[in-house]
């Protein structure tokens, strides 16, 4: 299995990442991708920016475990997870999750699993700047429920 994990300040080019996934194996029949973008509104407040921090080394290890868990459930030929840190603004791409597999079903399911677990099990701290001030964000209940569905 070909795995690429990057926690970085720099932006990424989703099209290039998809091409890279497709080159991992001639057996690949489907690639599923999720790209997350910084919203300009949250909890009815206007968002001017989002600052992200992580725990170097630990965060990447957590992401690797999430990918390994996905590969234990589905046929994953290749997976790429890129998560940005630092100062971001509305419209900026924040996360890329791509999964390549023999068949679309495995690619879809593994991609959704990875992003659900990434939102709840990888250590990132997010501080949002809004029109009413700065606030640290916590994991949303809806993200926890989505990850919990994979446990049943």
Biotite code that builds the C-alpha atoms (Angstrom):
import biotite.structure as struc

atoms = struc.array([
    struc.Atom([0.000, 0.000, 0.000], chain_id="A", res_id=1, res_name="UNK", atom_name="CA", element="C"),
    struc.Atom([1.295, 3.421, -0.965], chain_id="A", res_id=2, res_name="UNK", atom_name="CA", element="C"),
    struc.Atom([0.677, 5.997, 1.812], chain_id="A", res_id=3, res_name="UNK", atom_name="CA", element="C"),
    struc.Atom([1.459, 9.703, 1.853], chain_id="A", res_id=4, res_name="UNK", atom_name="CA", element="C"),
    struc.Atom([0.835, 11.818, 4.954], chain_id="A", res_id=5, res_name="UNK", atom_name="CA", element="C"),
    struc.Atom([1.718, 15.479, 5.215], chain_id="A", res_id=6, res_name="UNK", atom_name="CA", element="C"),
    struc.Atom([0.910, 18.077, 7.853], chain_id="A", res_id=7, res_name="UNK", atom_name="CA", element="C"),
    struc.Atom([1.997, 21.343, 6.312], chain_id="A", res_id=8, res_name="UNK", atom_name="CA", element="C"),
    struc.Atom([1.515, 25.091, 6.071], chain_id="A", res_id=9, res_name="UNK", atom_name="CA", element="C"),
    struc.Atom([1.769, 25.155, 2.281], chain_id="A", res_id=10, res_name="UNK", atom_name="CA", element="C"),
    struc.Atom([-1.257, 24.799, 0.055], chain_id="A", res_id=11, res_name="UNK", atom_name="CA", element="C"),
    struc.Atom([-1.667, 21.688, -2.069], chain_id="A", res_id=12, res_name="UNK", atom_name="CA", element="C"),
    struc.Atom([-2.784, 20.964, -5.612], chain_id="A", res_id=13, res_name="UNK", atom_name="CA", element="C"),
    struc.Atom([-5.618, 18.418, -5.470], chain_id="A", res_id=14, res_name="UNK", atom_name="CA", element="C"),
    struc.Atom([-5.254, 17.483, -9.139], chain_id="A", res_id=15, res_name="UNK", atom_name="CA", element="C"),
    struc.Atom([-1.588, 16.582, -8.692], chain_id="A", res_id=16, res_name="UNK", atom_name="CA", element="C"),
    struc.Atom([-2.394, 14.527, -5.592], chain_id="A", res_id=17, res_name="UNK", atom_name="CA", element="C"),
    struc.Atom([-5.061, 12.607, -7.516], chain_id="A", res_id=18, res_name="UNK", atom_name="CA", element="C"),
    struc.Atom([-2.583, 11.890, -10.324], chain_id="A", res_id=19, res_name="UNK", atom_name="CA", element="C"),
    struc.Atom([-0.112, 10.584, -7.760], chain_id="A", res_id=20, res_name="UNK", atom_name="CA", element="C"),
    struc.Atom([-2.701, 8.224, -6.306], chain_id="A", res_id=21, res_name="UNK", atom_name="CA", element="C"),
    struc.Atom([-3.515, 6.885, -9.759], chain_id="A", res_id=22, res_name="UNK", atom_name="CA", element="C"),
    struc.Atom([0.122, 5.969, -10.367], chain_id="A", res_id=23, res_name="UNK", atom_name="CA", element="C"),
    struc.Atom([0.330, 3.734, -7.287], chain_id="A", res_id=24, res_name="UNK", atom_name="CA", element="C"),
    struc.Atom([-0.894, 0.585, -9.040], chain_id="A", res_id=25, res_name="UNK", atom_name="CA", element="C"),
    struc.Atom([-2.236, -0.590, -12.385], chain_id="A", res_id=26, res_name="UNK", atom_name="CA", element="C"),
    struc.Atom([-4.989, -2.380, -10.426], chain_id="A", res_id=27, res_name="UNK", atom_name="CA", element="C"),
    struc.Atom([-6.620, 0.883, -9.346], chain_id="A", res_id=28, res_name="UNK", atom_name="CA", element="C"),
    struc.Atom([-10.149, 1.189, -10.657], chain_id="A", res_id=29, res_name="UNK", atom_name="CA", element="C"),
    struc.Atom([-11.368, 4.093, -8.535], chain_id="A", res_id=30, res_name="UNK", atom_name="CA", element="C"),
    struc.Atom([-10.120, 7.088, -6.606], chain_id="A", res_id=31, res_name="UNK", atom_name="CA", element="C"),
    struc.Atom([-12.293, 8.859, -4.070], chain_id="A", res_id=32, res_name="UNK", atom_name="CA", element="C"),
    struc.Atom([-11.341, 12.310, -2.793], chain_id="A", res_id=33, res_name="UNK", atom_name="CA", element="C"),
    struc.Atom([-12.497, 14.700, -0.114], chain_id="A", res_id=34, res_name="UNK", atom_name="CA", element="C"),
    struc.Atom([-11.223, 18.288, -0.004], chain_id="A", res_id=35, res_name="UNK", atom_name="CA", element="C"),
    struc.Atom([-12.202, 20.368, 3.009], chain_id="A", res_id=36, res_name="UNK", atom_name="CA", element="C"),
    struc.Atom([-12.413, 24.156, 2.760], chain_id="A", res_id=37, res_name="UNK", atom_name="CA", element="C"),
    struc.Atom([-12.430, 26.845, 5.469], chain_id="A", res_id=38, res_name="UNK", atom_name="CA", element="C"),
    struc.Atom([-15.974, 28.209, 5.785], chain_id="A", res_id=39, res_name="UNK", atom_name="CA", element="C"),
    struc.Atom([-16.754, 31.902, 6.069], chain_id="A", res_id=40, res_name="UNK", atom_name="CA", element="C"),
    struc.Atom([-19.488, 31.318, 8.654], chain_id="A", res_id=41, res_name="UNK", atom_name="CA", element="C"),
    struc.Atom([-19.755, 29.132, 11.753], chain_id="A", res_id=42, res_name="UNK", atom_name="CA", element="C"),
    struc.Atom([-22.449, 29.140, 14.424], chain_id="A", res_id=43, res_name="UNK", atom_name="CA", element="C"),
    struc.Atom([-24.008, 32.179, 12.694], chain_id="A", res_id=44, res_name="UNK", atom_name="CA", element="C"),
    struc.Atom([-20.797, 34.218, 13.118], chain_id="A", res_id=45, res_name="UNK", atom_name="CA", element="C"),
    struc.Atom([-18.748, 35.560, 10.236], chain_id="A", res_id=46, res_name="UNK", atom_name="CA", element="C"),
    struc.Atom([-15.344, 33.842, 10.106], chain_id="A", res_id=47, res_name="UNK", atom_name="CA", element="C"),
    struc.Atom([-12.297, 35.894, 9.139], chain_id="A", res_id=48, res_name="UNK", atom_name="CA", element="C"),
    struc.Atom([-9.686, 33.198, 9.731], chain_id="A", res_id=49, res_name="UNK", atom_name="CA", element="C"),
    struc.Atom([-8.765, 29.844, 11.190], chain_id="A", res_id=50, res_name="UNK", atom_name="CA", element="C"),
    struc.Atom([-5.463, 29.054, 12.919], chain_id="A", res_id=51, res_name="UNK", atom_name="CA", element="C"),
    struc.Atom([-4.434, 25.406, 13.271], chain_id="A", res_id=52, res_name="UNK", atom_name="CA", element="C"),
    struc.Atom([-1.800, 23.789, 15.453], chain_id="A", res_id=53, res_name="UNK", atom_name="CA", element="C"),
    struc.Atom([-0.786, 20.158, 15.848], chain_id="A", res_id=54, res_name="UNK", atom_name="CA", element="C"),
    struc.Atom([1.533, 17.948, 17.865], chain_id="A", res_id=55, res_name="UNK", atom_name="CA", element="C"),
    struc.Atom([4.376, 17.070, 15.438], chain_id="A", res_id=56, res_name="UNK", atom_name="CA", element="C"),
    struc.Atom([5.085, 13.372, 15.216], chain_id="A", res_id=57, res_name="UNK", atom_name="CA", element="C"),
    struc.Atom([2.037, 12.341, 17.209], chain_id="A", res_id=58, res_name="UNK", atom_name="CA", element="C"),
    struc.Atom([-0.489, 13.738, 14.731], chain_id="A", res_id=59, res_name="UNK", atom_name="CA", element="C"),
    struc.Atom([1.153, 11.978, 11.786], chain_id="A", res_id=60, res_name="UNK", atom_name="CA", element="C"),
    struc.Atom([1.232, 8.716, 13.757], chain_id="A", res_id=61, res_name="UNK", atom_name="CA", element="C"),
    struc.Atom([-2.494, 9.081, 14.493], chain_id="A", res_id=62, res_name="UNK", atom_name="CA", element="C"),
    struc.Atom([-3.222, 9.664, 10.803], chain_id="A", res_id=63, res_name="UNK", atom_name="CA", element="C"),
    struc.Atom([-1.175, 6.582, 9.867], chain_id="A", res_id=64, res_name="UNK", atom_name="CA", element="C"),
    struc.Atom([-3.216, 4.499, 12.321], chain_id="A", res_id=65, res_name="UNK", atom_name="CA", element="C"),
    struc.Atom([-6.454, 5.792, 10.780], chain_id="A", res_id=66, res_name="UNK", atom_name="CA", element="C"),
    struc.Atom([-5.259, 4.848, 7.284], chain_id="A", res_id=67, res_name="UNK", atom_name="CA", element="C"),
    struc.Atom([-4.116, 1.423, 8.499], chain_id="A", res_id=68, res_name="UNK", atom_name="CA", element="C"),
    struc.Atom([-7.546, 0.875, 10.082], chain_id="A", res_id=69, res_name="UNK", atom_name="CA", element="C"),
    struc.Atom([-9.216, 1.786, 6.774], chain_id="A", res_id=70, res_name="UNK", atom_name="CA", element="C"),
    struc.Atom([-6.926, -0.588, 4.881], chain_id="A", res_id=71, res_name="UNK", atom_name="CA", element="C"),
    struc.Atom([-7.865, -3.396, 7.277], chain_id="A", res_id=72, res_name="UNK", atom_name="CA", element="C"),
    struc.Atom([-11.543, -2.908, 6.338], chain_id="A", res_id=73, res_name="UNK", atom_name="CA", element="C"),
    struc.Atom([-11.319, -2.145, 2.610], chain_id="A", res_id=74, res_name="UNK", atom_name="CA", element="C"),
    struc.Atom([-9.041, -2.822, -0.323], chain_id="A", res_id=75, res_name="UNK", atom_name="CA", element="C"),
    struc.Atom([-6.853, 0.299, -0.261], chain_id="A", res_id=76, res_name="UNK", atom_name="CA", element="C"),
    struc.Atom([-4.055, 0.451, -2.832], chain_id="A", res_id=77, res_name="UNK", atom_name="CA", element="C"),
    struc.Atom([-2.989, 3.998, -1.969], chain_id="A", res_id=78, res_name="UNK", atom_name="CA", element="C"),
    struc.Atom([-4.013, 6.786, 0.406], chain_id="A", res_id=79, res_name="UNK", atom_name="CA", element="C"),
    struc.Atom([-2.979, 10.402, 0.762], chain_id="A", res_id=80, res_name="UNK", atom_name="CA", element="C"),
    struc.Atom([-3.855, 12.669, 3.664], chain_id="A", res_id=81, res_name="UNK", atom_name="CA", element="C"),
    struc.Atom([-2.707, 16.274, 3.680], chain_id="A", res_id=82, res_name="UNK", atom_name="CA", element="C"),
    struc.Atom([-3.770, 18.542, 6.531], chain_id="A", res_id=83, res_name="UNK", atom_name="CA", element="C"),
    struc.Atom([-2.777, 22.167, 6.623], chain_id="A", res_id=84, res_name="UNK", atom_name="CA", element="C"),
    struc.Atom([-1.725, 24.067, 9.724], chain_id="A", res_id=85, res_name="UNK", atom_name="CA", element="C"),
    struc.Atom([-1.004, 27.718, 10.441], chain_id="A", res_id=86, res_name="UNK", atom_name="CA", element="C"),
    struc.Atom([-3.154, 30.676, 9.456], chain_id="A", res_id=87, res_name="UNK", atom_name="CA", element="C"),
    struc.Atom([-5.889, 29.966, 6.925], chain_id="A", res_id=88, res_name="UNK", atom_name="CA", element="C"),
    struc.Atom([-8.704, 32.082, 5.551], chain_id="A", res_id=89, res_name="UNK", atom_name="CA", element="C"),
    struc.Atom([-12.205, 31.411, 4.195], chain_id="A", res_id=90, res_name="UNK", atom_name="CA", element="C"),
    struc.Atom([-11.993, 29.580, 0.899], chain_id="A", res_id=91, res_name="UNK", atom_name="CA", element="C"),
    struc.Atom([-8.572, 28.061, 1.660], chain_id="A", res_id=92, res_name="UNK", atom_name="CA", element="C"),
    struc.Atom([-8.289, 24.314, 1.278], chain_id="A", res_id=93, res_name="UNK", atom_name="CA", element="C"),
    struc.Atom([-7.581, 22.786, 4.681], chain_id="A", res_id=94, res_name="UNK", atom_name="CA", element="C"),
    struc.Atom([-7.548, 19.012, 4.129], chain_id="A", res_id=95, res_name="UNK", atom_name="CA", element="C"),
    struc.Atom([-7.140, 16.506, 1.312], chain_id="A", res_id=96, res_name="UNK", atom_name="CA", element="C"),
    struc.Atom([-8.078, 12.846, 1.718], chain_id="A", res_id=97, res_name="UNK", atom_name="CA", element="C"),
    struc.Atom([-7.646, 10.596, -1.289], chain_id="A", res_id=98, res_name="UNK", atom_name="CA", element="C"),
    struc.Atom([-8.051, 6.840, -1.496], chain_id="A", res_id=99, res_name="UNK", atom_name="CA", element="C"),
    struc.Atom([-7.322, 4.597, -4.473], chain_id="A", res_id=100, res_name="UNK", atom_name="CA", element="C"),
    struc.Atom([-8.737, 1.093, -4.706], chain_id="A", res_id=101, res_name="UNK", atom_name="CA", element="C"),
    struc.Atom([-9.625, -1.653, -7.163], chain_id="A", res_id=102, res_name="UNK", atom_name="CA", element="C"),
    struc.Atom([-13.294, -0.651, -6.982], chain_id="A", res_id=103, res_name="UNK", atom_name="CA", element="C"),
    struc.Atom([-15.233, 2.544, -6.275], chain_id="A", res_id=104, res_name="UNK", atom_name="CA", element="C"),
    struc.Atom([-17.121, 1.175, -3.257], chain_id="A", res_id=105, res_name="UNK", atom_name="CA", element="C"),
    struc.Atom([-13.957, 0.529, -1.278], chain_id="A", res_id=106, res_name="UNK", atom_name="CA", element="C"),
    struc.Atom([-12.535, 3.906, -2.310], chain_id="A", res_id=107, res_name="UNK", atom_name="CA", element="C"),
    struc.Atom([-15.721, 5.752, -1.259], chain_id="A", res_id=108, res_name="UNK", atom_name="CA", element="C"),
    struc.Atom([-16.053, 3.951, 2.076], chain_id="A", res_id=109, res_name="UNK", atom_name="CA", element="C"),
    struc.Atom([-12.381, 4.198, 3.027], chain_id="A", res_id=110, res_name="UNK", atom_name="CA", element="C"),
    struc.Atom([-12.274, 7.904, 2.153], chain_id="A", res_id=111, res_name="UNK", atom_name="CA", element="C"),
    struc.Atom([-15.351, 8.661, 4.261], chain_id="A", res_id=112, res_name="UNK", atom_name="CA", element="C"),
    struc.Atom([-13.986, 6.581, 7.147], chain_id="A", res_id=113, res_name="UNK", atom_name="CA", element="C"),
    struc.Atom([-10.637, 8.398, 7.046], chain_id="A", res_id=114, res_name="UNK", atom_name="CA", element="C"),
    struc.Atom([-12.161, 11.886, 7.092], chain_id="A", res_id=115, res_name="UNK", atom_name="CA", element="C"),
    struc.Atom([-14.634, 10.930, 9.843], chain_id="A", res_id=116, res_name="UNK", atom_name="CA", element="C"),
    struc.Atom([-11.795, 9.610, 12.014], chain_id="A", res_id=117, res_name="UNK", atom_name="CA", element="C"),
    struc.Atom([-9.460, 12.445, 11.057], chain_id="A", res_id=118, res_name="UNK", atom_name="CA", element="C"),
    struc.Atom([-12.035, 14.910, 12.400], chain_id="A", res_id=119, res_name="UNK", atom_name="CA", element="C"),
    struc.Atom([-12.309, 13.059, 15.724], chain_id="A", res_id=120, res_name="UNK", atom_name="CA", element="C"),
    struc.Atom([-9.080, 11.119, 16.360], chain_id="A", res_id=121, res_name="UNK", atom_name="CA", element="C"),
    struc.Atom([-6.192, 13.220, 15.043], chain_id="A", res_id=122, res_name="UNK", atom_name="CA", element="C"),
    struc.Atom([-4.780, 15.905, 17.304], chain_id="A", res_id=123, res_name="UNK", atom_name="CA", element="C"),
    struc.Atom([-5.352, 19.359, 15.825], chain_id="A", res_id=124, res_name="UNK", atom_name="CA", element="C"),
    struc.Atom([-6.200, 22.538, 17.699], chain_id="A", res_id=125, res_name="UNK", atom_name="CA", element="C"),
    struc.Atom([-8.261, 25.099, 15.812], chain_id="A", res_id=126, res_name="UNK", atom_name="CA", element="C"),
    struc.Atom([-8.758, 28.737, 16.749], chain_id="A", res_id=127, res_name="UNK", atom_name="CA", element="C"),
    struc.Atom([-11.327, 30.646, 14.782], chain_id="A", res_id=128, res_name="UNK", atom_name="CA", element="C"),
    struc.Atom([-11.325, 34.420, 14.341], chain_id="A", res_id=129, res_name="UNK", atom_name="CA", element="C"),
    struc.Atom([-14.873, 35.736, 14.018], chain_id="A", res_id=130, res_name="UNK", atom_name="CA", element="C"),
    struc.Atom([-16.624, 39.073, 14.033], chain_id="A", res_id=131, res_name="UNK", atom_name="CA", element="C"),
    struc.Atom([-17.266, 38.576, 17.776], chain_id="A", res_id=132, res_name="UNK", atom_name="CA", element="C"),
    struc.Atom([-13.693, 37.565, 18.691], chain_id="A", res_id=133, res_name="UNK", atom_name="CA", element="C"),
    struc.Atom([-11.418, 34.523, 18.769], chain_id="A", res_id=134, res_name="UNK", atom_name="CA", element="C"),
    struc.Atom([-12.496, 31.100, 20.019], chain_id="A", res_id=135, res_name="UNK", atom_name="CA", element="C"),
    struc.Atom([-10.972, 27.641, 20.233], chain_id="A", res_id=136, res_name="UNK", atom_name="CA", element="C"),
    struc.Atom([-13.077, 25.006, 18.513], chain_id="A", res_id=137, res_name="UNK", atom_name="CA", element="C"),
    struc.Atom([-13.941, 21.598, 19.883], chain_id="A", res_id=138, res_name="UNK", atom_name="CA", element="C"),
    struc.Atom([-15.025, 18.478, 18.034], chain_id="A", res_id=139, res_name="UNK", atom_name="CA", element="C"),
    struc.Atom([-18.616, 18.766, 16.858], chain_id="A", res_id=140, res_name="UNK", atom_name="CA", element="C"),
    struc.Atom([-21.170, 16.261, 18.134], chain_id="A", res_id=141, res_name="UNK", atom_name="CA", element="C"),
    struc.Atom([-22.133, 15.530, 14.518], chain_id="A", res_id=142, res_name="UNK", atom_name="CA", element="C"),
    struc.Atom([-18.519, 14.529, 13.734], chain_id="A", res_id=143, res_name="UNK", atom_name="CA", element="C"),
    struc.Atom([-18.436, 12.240, 16.770], chain_id="A", res_id=144, res_name="UNK", atom_name="CA", element="C"),
    struc.Atom([-21.710, 10.611, 15.708], chain_id="A", res_id=145, res_name="UNK", atom_name="CA", element="C"),
    struc.Atom([-20.395, 10.092, 12.168], chain_id="A", res_id=146, res_name="UNK", atom_name="CA", element="C"),
    struc.Atom([-17.237, 8.375, 13.460], chain_id="A", res_id=147, res_name="UNK", atom_name="CA", element="C"),
    struc.Atom([-19.258, 6.309, 15.904], chain_id="A", res_id=148, res_name="UNK", atom_name="CA", element="C"),
    struc.Atom([-21.306, 4.836, 13.040], chain_id="A", res_id=149, res_name="UNK", atom_name="CA", element="C"),
    struc.Atom([-18.188, 2.991, 11.876], chain_id="A", res_id=150, res_name="UNK", atom_name="CA", element="C"),
    struc.Atom([-18.031, 1.145, 15.214], chain_id="A", res_id=151, res_name="UNK", atom_name="CA", element="C"),
    struc.Atom([-21.270, -0.739, 14.637], chain_id="A", res_id=152, res_name="UNK", atom_name="CA", element="C"),
])
